[in-house]
């Protein structure tokens, strides 16, 4: 592959270190078509970019959800071929939202591996302020929210005041809770008394609970898509003024 890619600056060893996988794993994913081929640079050295880092992160998230390699291949085959690293990060965020809310205790080294970057003490403080992680009694151990970590580290580079980011987080949380409450109310009204324990046979109750669980990723995807389009429209109108 010789297509120009300005951000393709990582060797396979650097990509492996950034993503927390082995070089053998990267080459294996490449042969299975899970990773696009590298850009061939000077001296025929393969170079990788942020889209490769993001795709490896998505694969890691899918594995965390318990998907087999074959299932991951089918999932990735359905994605548009021209997705950017940002698009892949959104997919990973949606996939991560399916998982139970179970923060994990991680070391500073593991935190940086998952963030795919070195973190200064100031970075850690900002992530803590955003609710991405909390400190523990051990200064080298942090309790991190996996679903928010990648987003939080990306926000570290956004040229917006820290106070503005926190204010935006408050707005998003408030409206997210309102949307979740309204959607839950609509769902309860739709299924009516059948959803309540004891008002229907247990098999039907179990079926309704299963339906609710399967609806979650669909609702999350719909919310992400709707918000992304709305934000694009709002920013477009603002920039045209």
C-alpha positions, -999 to 999 in steps of 0.1 A, spaced: 0 0 0 15 33 -11 -14 57 -4 -3 89 13 -12 90 50 4 119 69 -2 104 103 14 70 93 45 74 114 45 43 137 66 13 130 50 -21 138 70 -22 171 58 13 181 22 4 171 24 -28 193 37 -7 222 10 19 217 -19 -6 215 -5 -30 242 -4 -60 219 24 -80 204 39 -76 169 28 -111 162 -8 -102 170 -6 -72 146 7 -93 118 -19 -120 125 -47 -94 124 -33 -81 91 -34 -116 75 -70 -120 86 -80 -86 72 -88 -71 106 -62 -44 101 -56 -25 68 -20 -29 54 6 -3 65 18 25 43 52 15 28 77 42 36 114 47 31 135 16 29 103 -4 25 94 0 62 57 -4 69 42 25 88 10 27 107 -13 56 117 -40 65 142 -66 46 123 -46 14 131 -44 24 167 -82 30 168 -90 -2 150 -69 -22 175 -87 -5 203 -121 -15 188 -109 -51 184 -98 -51 220 -133 -38 231 -151 -64 210 -129 -91 226 -138 -77 260 -174 -82 251 -167 -119 246 -169 -119 208 -150 -146 189 -125 -138 163 -149 -149 136 -176 -126 150 -152 -97 151 -143 -103 115 -180 -102 105 -185 -70 126 -156 -52 110 -166 -63 75 -199 -44 79 -181 -11 87 -175 14 58 -140 11 45 -132 48 48 -138 52 86 -115 76 103 -98 71 137 -125 93 151 -153 72 136 -137 40 150 -134 57 184 -172 63 183 -178 27 174 -157 16 203 -176 40 227 -209 25 216 -196 -11 220 -182 -2 254 -216 11 265 -230 -24 262 -208 -36 290 -219 -34 327 -207 -3 345 -177 -19 363 -148 4 369 -115 -14 372 -84 -8 394 -54 -2 372 -18 8 377 -4 40 363 14 20 336 -18 2 326 -37 34 326 -12 49 302 -13 18 280 -50 20 277 -49 57 271 -22 50 244 -1 79 257 20 91 286 0 110 313 13 138 334 2 145 369 -19 173 355 -35 150 330 -44 126 358 -60 154 378 -81 165 348 -92 129 341 -102 127 378 -122 160 375 -140 147 345 -151 115 364 -130 93 342 -110 79 371 -107 82 409 -77 78 432 -74 50 456 -54 46 489 -25 34 467 -10 64 448 -1 41 419 -35 25 416 -65 42 400 -101 32 396 -109 39 359 -141 38 339 -131 19 307 -159 34 286 -148 69 294 -110 66 294 -105 69 257 -129 98 254 -113 116 284 -78 113 271 -89 127 237 -104 157 256 -70 164 271 -58 177 237 -89 198 230 -80 235 230 -110 244 253 -108 256 289 -110 228 315 -140 246 331 -159 246 298 -153 208 294 -167 202 329 -197 224 322 -203 205 289 -201 173 308 -228 185 332 -251 195 303 -246 161 286 -252 142 318 -284 161 325 -299 157 291 -288 120 289 -306 113 321 -337 131 308 -336 111 276 -331 78 295 -360 86 318 -383 94 289 -373 63 269 -377 41 299 -412 56 306 -422 50 269 -410 14 271 -428 8 304 -460 22 289 -457 0 259 -453 -33 277 -477 -22 305 -485 -44 334 -470 -75 316 -435 -63 326 -443 -63 363 -433 -94 383 -462 -116 391 -486 -100 366 -477 -125 338 -461 -159 335 -424 -159 343 -415 -169 307 -431 -138 294 -414 -116 320 -380 -131 311 -387 -125 274 -395 -88 281 -363 -84 302 -343 -100 274 -359 -76 249 -349 -47 271 -313 -58 272 -311 -62 234 -326 -28 229 -298 -11 248 -271 -11 221 -297 -1 195 -309 29 216 -273 39 224 -264 38 187 -295 58 178 -286 84 204 -250 87 193 -260 90 156 -288 116 163 -265 136 186 -236 135 161 -258 147 133 -274 174 154 -241 187 166 -228 188 130 -258 208 120 -254 232 149 -217 238 143 -224 242 106 -249 269 112 -226 287 136 -196 286 112 -218 299 84 -227 330 104 
